[in-house]
């Protein structure tokens, strides 16, 4: 559930700034980091999140399908889309 909640950060500029603010604790992340650095870090974060959330979700679906369904229903839309693509579009 916690991993899927990270999908609330959208890959657009406002989402990137929200993510960077949360990760760095800086009120203005651009005061220390460039936009290019933030975009690169967010892309790396996104790839790692997809891997980790996908693996955790697959394990949970096998162990507790009812809990998995509940968690997935309450996940942000981007998380549900990632899980659908992982399941082959189902």
Secondary structure by P-SEA (a helix, b strand, c coil): ccccccccccccaaaaaaaaaaacccccccccccaaaaaaaaaaaaaaaaaaaaaaaaaaaaccaaaaaaaaaaccaaaaaaaaaaaccc
